[in-house]
Amino acid sequence: MVLEVDPASVGRLSKLIEELKAYEDVQLPGQTERYVHLKESVPSLHFMSMAVFEGADYDPIFVIEANFDGVPGPFWGQLEAAHGPRLRAILRCCKRPADQDGPLYDAVMAPGSRYPVAPYLEARTLRPSVFHVGNRGLTRDRILDEGQLFLATRTELAQANPAIPNPYRSMTAEQIHRTLRAALLPRFPWLDARAPARIPRAERMADLGRLVLFVFTALFCLSLPGLVLAPVTPTRRFLVLFALAAGIASIMLYRMRAPLTGKAAPARSGGLTVSSLSRKNSALSLANPLGLLVWVVLFLAGYVLVASLLGAGVAVLITGLSYGAVLLPTVRIVSLGLISVLFSLLAIVVWLRWLERRDSSHDAPPVDERMLRQMIRREDRIAENHMGSVVLVKPGVLRMALFRAGHLGLGLVLRVIATDGYLGSMRTVHFAHWAFVNNGSRLMFFSNFDHSWDSYLDDFIEKAHGGLTLAWGSGVGFPPARFLVLDGASHGRQFKAWARHSMAVSRFWFSAYKDYTVDQIERQFRIADGLRRLALAPEEAVEWARDL
């Protein structure tokens, strides 16, 4: 949720956020942790942060970043029930929006108003352009319940009396499973209930459908030059014309392929492959090169079929001819249009590379030392950390189109591929998301992750720098990128300095399970999943017992 701040009220807004933090960041007698009030009042909340981003180019913005279960409405209602007066005071430091939400703001901000705040916060909520959920499909309650179960297994497996042998040490994996389940079932009766699917089949199919629709639309847009020329150009002449055009574009691209002097990075792939996004590697999986090839061929054949059927229907409306008379000519036009995609891609990359070679970068962005000290004081207090960043977006029609399309495509691919709790081999990301703000002129990034800020970015730089470059590469001052995914974030020190420069202090940050890393949550899930089953096969029991 993003709101513009009245510049004169920035100091008061920061103070109000700190007061909210002071109210929640306490441990009362009888309690074992802090933020208990917020944790109990908003049972759907995983993580939440509040920050104010200031800059010379725009007035400050106030951001509430929240990761929660379900839809926004109930979440904002729960948050208002917990902190309604404080939220209203915070909103008074923000500007009245100039769009359709202005009257709603007036109703909330009227003197003595008792109009609920939640509808306004819901109306101003932004959906990220790209987001990744680490332990996808696990609600907060399920994570906490399985965490309690894990602690109970520790107690049960521990040696209570060191004077006698531990009975579990002489058992097979199947016996351990059977005995442990019987011991824990009275305390955790939900082990007898069937767990809901982490990602329902309908949701998986919807994700795949959106990705297919995106690729279908992208192919159609890229094939437009061929679709325009194919009806009026003989096939042989069409192929010669586009072969010559693609050859010229290839020569131009070859001449511009080299990085700028002193700006090369050692990585070639950009760290952005389907296999880098998922640990699954079955024969027909998208993470397998052969499987990827099979699916590409099938998709292209399906594209020609569907586009031809739809195009023939349009041709019937335009020409008045019968469907049978226009179907074969339409198949020819669609097929030639698909061939022209190669030229379109080469032309776009040439244009993009021409822009990249003229981009400015920020080799030594200034970092406010006072703000940096405030950030560092708030980091590494628990197993998890948080960061927020806002950067300006480079201007230009092509860059914005590629930026938006790249974000949309990357987000859809993540939804389809990264479904096993991890982002490829990276096991530290709980939630990460980008969003466009200020009418698309600024890009905002937030992440909740495990371990230190340095190790988190090092992990991304090493294993997914191509994804970072694609998602962040059109930010002003970003390290020099090449072909949209190469170099860029591979310049580790320069990228980290640029990221620090774009960050602001998270004056309020809440985690509902501060001791649980992404890896630990997945481990607890696997243990609970095994204990829900009445029996395990010998091989399954051995694999399950490794997590104990």
C-alpha positions in Angstrom: 0.0 0.0 0.0 1.6 3.3 -1.2 0.7 6.8 -0.3 2.3 10.1 -1.1 3.4 12.0 2.0 3.0 15.8 2.7 6.7 16.8 2.9 6.1 18.9 6.0 4.8 15.9 7.8 7.6 13.4 7.2 9.1 13.9 10.7 5.8 13.4 12.4 5.0 10.3 10.2 8.3 8.7 11.1 7.6 9.4 14.8 4.1 7.9 14.6 5.6 4.7 13.0 8.2 4.5 15.8 5.4 4.9 18.4 3.5 2.0 16.8 6.7 -0.1 16.9 7.3 0.8 20.6 3.7 -0.2 21.4 4.1 -3.6 19.7 7.8 -4.4 20.4 7.3 -5.4 24.0 7.3 -8.6 26.0 4.8 -8.5 28.8 5.0 -10.7 31.9 4.0 -14.3 31.1 4.7 -13.8 27.4 7.6 -15.6 25.6 7.9 -13.2 22.6 7.4 -9.7 21.4 4.7 -8.4 19.0 2.1 -10.8 20.7 -0.7 -8.2 20.4 -0.3 -7.8 16.6 0.2 -11.6 16.1 -3.0 -12.4 17.9 -5.0 -9.5 16.4 -4.1 -10.2 12.8 -4.1 -14.0 12.5 -3.5 -14.0 8.7 -0.3 -11.9 8.9 3.1 -13.4 8.0 5.3 -10.3 7.7 4.6 -6.6 7.7 6.8 -3.5 7.4 6.3 0.3 7.3 8.8 2.7 5.7 9.1 6.2 4.3 11.1 6.7 1.1 12.5 10.2 0.4 14.2 11.4 -2.7 15.0 14.6 -4.6 12.9 13.6 -7.6 9.5 13.1 -5.9 7.7 13.9 -2.7 8.2 11.1 0.0 6.1 8.0 -0.2 4.8 5.9 2.8 4.6 2.2 2.2 3.0 -0.6 4.2 4.2 -3.9 2.9 2.3 -6.9 4.1 2.4 -10.7 3.4 -0.8 -12.3 4.5 -3.2 -15.2 3.9 -6.3 -14.6 1.9 -7.6 -11.4 0.2 -6.8 -7.8 1.3 -10.2 -6.8 2.7 -10.2 -9.0 5.9 -6.6 -8.3 6.5 -7.1 -4.5 6.5 -10.1 -4.9 8.7 -8.2 -6.9 11.3 -5.3 -4.3 11.2 -7.8 -1.5 11.7 -9.4 -3.3 14.7 -5.9 -3.5 16.2 -4.6 0.0 15.4 -7.4 2.1 13.9 -6.6 5.4 15.7 -2.9 5.1 14.9 -3.6 4.3 11.3 -5.9 7.3 11.0 -3.2 9.6 12.5 -0.6 8.2 10.1 -2.9 8.8 7.1 -3.3 12.4 8.1 0.4 12.9 7.2 -0.3 11.8 3.7 -1.7 13.7 0.7 -5.2 13.4 -0.7 -5.1 11.3 -3.8 -6.0 13.0 -7.1 -7.8 10.0 -8.5 -11.1 8.3 -7.8 -10.1 7.5 -4.2 -10.1 11.2 -3.2 -13.7 11.2 -1.8 -12.9 8.1 0.2 -9.9 9.9 1.7 -12.1 12.9 2.5 -14.6 10.6 4.4 -11.7 9.0 6.4 -9.9 12.3 7.2 -12.9 14.5 8.0 -12.7 16.1 11.5 -14.0 13.7 14.1 -14.7 11.1 11.4 -15.5 7.5 12.4 -15.5 6.3 8.9 -13.6 3.0 8.7 -10.0 3.2 7.5 -9.8 -0.3 6.1 -11.7 0.4 2.8 -9.3 3.2 1.9 -6.3 1.1 2.6 -7.7 -1.7 0.5 -8.4 0.7 -2.3 -4.8 1.9 -2.3 -3.4 -1.6 -2.2 -1.1 -2.5 -5.1 -0.6 -6.0 -6.5 3.1 -6.7 -7.3 4.3 -6.9 -10.9 6.5 -9.9 -9.8 6.4 -11.8 -6.6 7.7 -15.0 -5.1 6.4 -16.9 -2.1 9.0 -19.2 -0.6 6.8 -21.6 1.4 3.9 -21.3 -1.0 0.6 -22.9 0.0 1.4 -22.9 3.8 -0.9 -20.6 5.8 0.5 -18.9 8.9 -1.5 -21.2 11.2 -0.2 -24.2 9.5 3.4 -23.1 9.7 3.0 -22.4 13.4 1.2 -25.6 14.1 3.8 -27.7 12.3 6.5 -25.8 14.2 4.9 -26.8 17.5 4.7 -30.4 16.2 8.4 -30.3 15.3 9.3 -29.1 18.9 7.2 -31.9 20.3 9.2 -34.5 18.1 12.4 -33.0 19.6 11.1 -33.6 23.1 9.8 -37.1 22.4 13.0 -38.2 20.7 15.2 -36.8 23.4 16.6 -39.0 26.1 14.7 -38.1 29.2 16.6 -40.4 31.5 20.3 -40.8 30.6 20.6 -43.9 32.8 18.6 -46.0 30.4 19.0 -46.6 26.6 16.9 -44.5 24.3 14.3 -46.8 22.8 14.2 -44.9 19.5 17.8 -45.7 18.7 17.1 -49.5 18.3 14.0 -48.9 16.0 13.8 -49.0 12.2 12.6 -45.9 10.4 9.1 -47.5 10.0 8.9 -48.3 13.7 10.1 -44.7 14.6 7.3 -43.3 12.4 4.7 -45.6 13.9 5.7 -45.0 17.6 6.2 -41.3 17.2 2.8 -40.8 15.5 1.1 -42.8 18.3 2.8 -40.7 20.9 2.0 -37.3 19.4 -1.5 -37.9 18.1 -3.3 -37.2 21.4 -1.7 -33.7 21.5 -2.1 -33.1 17.8 -5.4 -34.6 16.7 -5.1 -32.8 13.3 -2.6 -35.4 12.3 -5.7 -37.6 11.6 -7.1 -35.0 9.2 -6.2 -34.8 5.6 -4.1 -31.8 4.9 -5.3 -29.4 2.2 -3.3 -29.4 -0.9 -0.6 -26.7 -0.8 -1.4 -25.7 -4.4 -4.8 -26.9 -5.6 -5.0 -28.4 -9.1 -7.3 -25.6 -10.2 -4.8 -23.0 -9.1 -2.0 -24.8 -10.9 -4.1 -25.0 -14.1 -4.9 -21.3 -13.8 -1.3 -20.4 -13.4 -0.3 -22.5 -16.5 -3.2 -21.0 -18.5 -2.1 -17.4 -17.7 1.5 -18.3 -18.8 0.3 -19.9 -22.0 -1.9 -16.8 -22.8 1.1 -14.5 -22.1 3.4 -16.5 -24.5 0.6 -16.7 -27.1 0.1 -12.9 -26.9 3.8 -12.3 -27.1 4.2 -14.5 -30.2 1.3 -12.7 -31.9 2.8 -9.2 -31.2 6.2 -10.4 -32.4 4.7 -11.9 -35.6 2.9 -8.7 -36.6 5.4 -7.7 -39.3 5.0 -11.1 -40.9 1.2 -11.0 -40.6 1.1 -7.7 -42.3 3.3 -8.6 -45.3 2.3 -12.3 -45.8 -1.1 -11.6 -47.4 0.5 -9.5 -50.2 3.9 -11.2 -50.6 4.6 -14.6 -52.4 5.9 -17.2 -50.0 9.4 -17.5 -51.6 9.8 -13.7 -51.7 8.6 -13.4 -48.1 11.2 -15.9 -46.9 14.0 -14.2 -48.8 13.0 -10.8 -47.6 12.9 -11.8 -43.9 16.0 -13.9 -44.2 17.9 -10.8 -45.5 16.4 -8.6 -42.8 17.3 -11.1 -40.0 20.8 -11.4 -41.5 21.4 -7.7 -41.4 20.1 -7.5 -37.8 22.3 -10.4 -36.8 25.4 -8.7 -38.2 24.5 -5.5 -36.4 24.0 -7.4 -33.2 27.3 -9.3 -33.6 29.1 -6.0 -33.9 27.5 -4.7 -30.7 27.8 -7.9 -28.7 30.8 -7.0 -26.7 30.4 -5.3 -23.3 31.7 -1.8 -22.7 35.3 -1.5 -21.8 35.8 -2.6 -18.2 32.2 -3.5 -17.7 32.2 -7.2 -18.5 31.1 -9.8 -16.0 32.4 -13.5 -16.1 28.9 -15.1 -16.1 27.5 -15.9 -19.6 24.0 -17.4 -18.9 22.9 -14.6 -16.7 21.9 -17.2 -14.1 18.4 -17.2 -15.6 17.4 -20.6 -16.7 14.3 -22.7 -16.1 16.4 -25.2 -14.1 17.6 -22.3 -11.9 14.0 -21.7 -10.8 13.1 -25.2 -9.8 14.8 -28.3 -8.3 12.5 -30.6 -10.2 14.1 -32.3 -13.2 11.8 -35.0 -14.6 12.1 -36.0 -18.2 9.3 -33.8 -19.4 9.7 -31.1 -16.9 10.4 -27.5 -18.1 13.5 -27.7 -16.0 14.9 -30.4 -18.3 16.3 -29.2 -21.6 14.7 -32.1 -23.5 11.4 -31.6 -21.8 11.6 -27.9 -22.5 12.2 -28.6 -26.2 9.3 -30.9 -26.4 7.0 -28.4 -24.8 8.2 -25.6 -27.1 7.5 -27.6 -30.2 4.1 -28.6 -28.9 3.3 -25.1 -28.0 4.3 -23.7 -31.4 2.2 -26.3 -33.1 -0.7 -25.4 -30.9 -0.2 -21.7 -31.5 -0.4 -22.2 -35.3 -3.6 -24.3 -34.9 -5.4 -21.9 -32.5 -4.3 -18.7 -34.3 -5.3 -20.2 -37.7 -8.7 -21.2 -36.4 -9.3 -17.7 -34.8 -7.8 -15.9 -37.8 -10.0 -17.8 -40.2 -13.1 -16.7 -38.2 -12.0 -13.1 -38.5 -11.3 -13.5 -42.2 -14.8 -14.8 -42.7 -16.3 -11.7 -41.1 -14.1 -9.4 -43.3 -14.3 -11.2 -46.7 -17.7 -12.9 -46.5 -16.1 -16.1 -47.9 -16.8 -19.5 -46.4 -14.7 -20.9 -43.5 -13.2 -23.7 -45.6 -12.1 -21.2 -48.3 -10.1 -19.0 -45.9 -8.7 -21.7 -43.5 -5.6 -22.8 -45.6 -4.6 -19.3 -46.6 -4.9 -18.3 -42.9 -2.6 -21.2 -41.9 0.0 -19.9 -44.4 -0.2 -16.4 -43.1 0.1 -17.5 -39.5 3.0 -19.8 -40.2 4.9 -17.1 -42.1 4.1 -14.7 -39.3 5.6 -17.1 -36.8 8.8 -17.3 -39.0 9.0 -13.5 -38.8 9.3 -13.7 -35.0 13.0 -14.3 -35.4 13.5 -11.0 -37.2 11.3 -9.1 -34.7 13.3 -10.5 -31.8 16.6 -9.6 -33.4 15.4 -6.1 -34.3 14.2 -5.5 -30.7 17.5 -6.8 -29.2 19.5 -4.5 -31.6 17.4 -1.5 -30.5 17.8 -2.5 -26.8 21.6 -3.0 -27.2 21.9 0.4 -28.8 20.2 1.9 -25.7 22.2 -0.2 -23.3 25.5 1.0 -24.8 24.5 4.6 -24.1 23.1 4.1 -20.6 24.7 5.8 -17.6 25.4 3.9 -14.5 26.2 4.8 -10.9 29.6 3.4 -10.1 29.7 4.9 -6.6 26.2 5.9 -5.4 26.2 8.0 -2.3 24.9 6.3 0.9 23.6 8.3 3.8 25.9 7.1 6.6 23.3 8.1 9.3 20.6 6.1 7.5 23.0 3.2 6.9 23.7 3.0 10.7 20.0 2.9 11.4 19.5 0.1 8.9 22.4 -1.9 10.4 21.0 -1.5 13.9 17.8 -3.1 12.8 19.4 -6.0 11.0 20.5 -9.5 12.2 18.5 -9.5 15.4 16.7 -12.7 14.5 17.2 -15.4 11.8 15.3 -13.3 9.3 15.9 -9.8 7.8 14.0 -7.4 5.6 14.8 -4.8 2.9 12.9 -2.2 0.9 14.1 -0.3 -2.1 12.7 2.3 -4.5 14.5 3.3 -7.7 13.7 5.6 -10.7 12.9 3.8 -14.0 14.7 4.7 -17.2 12.5 6.4 -19.8 11.7 5.2 -23.2 8.9 3.3 -25.0 10.9 0.1 -25.8 12.4 -0.1 -22.3 9.1 0.3 -20.5 7.4 -2.2 -22.8 10.2 -4.8 -22.2 10.4 -3.9 -18.5 6.6 -4.5 -18.1 6.5 -7.6 -20.3 9.6 -9.0 -18.6 8.1 -8.5 -15.1 4.8 -10.1 -16.2 6.5 -13.0 -17.9 9.0 -13.6 -15.0 6.1 -13.5 -12.5 4.1 -16.0 -14.5 7.1 -18.4 -14.9 7.8 -18.2 -11.1 4.2 -19.2 -10.4 4.4 -22.2 -12.7 8.0 -23.4 -12.0 9.0 -22.3 -8.4 6.4 -24.3 -6.6 8.5 -26.5 -4.3 9.1 -24.0 -1.5 12.4 -22.7 -2.9 13.6 -20.4 -5.7 15.8 -22.9 -7.4 18.8 -23.6 -5.2 18.2 -20.5 -3.1 16.5 -21.4 0.2 16.4 -18.0 1.9 13.5 -16.1 0.4 10.2 -16.0 2.3 8.6 -13.3 0.2 10.0 -11.1 -2.5 8.1 -8.7 -4.8 8.4 -5.8 -7.1 5.8 -3.1 -7.9 5.6 0.0 -10.1 4.6 3.2 -8.3 4.2 6.9 -9.3 2.5 6.0 -12.6 5.2 3.5 -13.4 8.1 6.0 -13.1 9.5 4.2 -10.0 10.1 0.6 -9.1 9.7 -0.6 -5.6 11.2 -3.9 -4.2 10.6 -5.6 -0.9 11.9 -8.9 0.5 11.7 -10.9 3.7 14.7 -13.3 3.8 16.9 -15.5 6.0 20.4 -14.6 7.3 22.2 -11.3 6.7 21.6 -8.7 4.0 25.1 -9.3 2.4 24.7 -13.1 2.2 21.2 -12.7 0.8 22.3 -10.5 -2.1 25.4 -12.7 -2.6 23.2 -15.7 -3.0 21.1 -13.9 -5.7 24.2 -12.5 -7.4 25.8 -15.9 -7.6 22.7 -18.0 -8.6 20.1 -15.7 -10.1 21.8 -12.5 -11.3 20.0 -12.8 -14.6 16.7 -12.6 -12.8 17.8 -9.6 -10.8 19.1 -7.9 -14.0 15.8 -8.5 -15.8 13.7 -7.3 -12.9 15.9 -4.3 -11.9 17.9 -3.6 -15.0 15.8 -0.6 -16.1 16.4 1.2 -12.9 18.4 4.5 -13.2 22.0 4.0 -12.3 21.9 0.2 -12.4 25.2 -1.5 -13.2 25.7 -1.8 -17.0 23.6 -4.6 -18.4 23.8 -6.5 -21.7 21.0 -8.1 -23.6 18.6 -7.5 -20.7 19.9 -10.3 -18.5 23.7 -10.4 -18.8 26.2 -8.5 -16.6 24.2 -6.0 -14.5 23.8 -7.6 -11.1 26.9 -9.8 -11.7 28.9 -6.7 -10.8 28.5 -7.7 -7.2 30.0 -4.8 -5.2 28.6 -2.1 -7.6 25.1 -3.7 -7.5 25.1 -4.0 -3.7 26.2 -0.3 -3.3 23.4 0.7 -5.7 20.9 -1.4 -3.8 21.9 0.2 -0.4 21.6 3.6 -2.0 18.0 2.9 -3.0 16.9 1.6 0.4 15.2 3.2 3.3 15.0 2.4 7.0 12.1 0.0 7.8 10.9 1.7 11.0 8.4 -1.0 11.7 8.9 -4.7 10.8 7.0 -7.7 12.1 7.6 -11.4 11.6 5.1 -14.0 12.8 7.7 -16.7 13.1 11.0 -15.1 13.8 12.9 -18.3 14.4 11.9 -20.2 11.3 14.0 -20.1 8.1 12.5 -21.2 4.8 14.5 -24.4 5.0 13.2 -25.1 8.5 9.5 -24.5 7.5 9.9 -27.0 4.7 11.5 -29.5 7.0 8.7 -29.1 9.5 6.2 -29.6 6.6 7.8 -32.8 5.5 7.8 -34.2 9.1 4.2 -33.3 9.6 3.2 -34.7 6.2 4.8 -38.0 7.1 3.1 -38.1 10.5 -0.3 -37.5 8.9 0.0 -40.9 7.1 -0.9 -44.1 8.9 2.1 -45.9 7.5 5.1 -45.3 5.3 6.9 -47.7 2.9 10.4 -48.6 4.0 12.1 -46.3 1.5 9.7 -43.4 2.4 10.3 -44.0 6.1 14.1 -43.8 5.6 13.7 -40.5 3.6 11.3 -39.1 6.2 13.5 -40.0 9.1 16.4 -37.9 7.7 14.5 -34.8 8.7 14.1 -35.8 12.4 
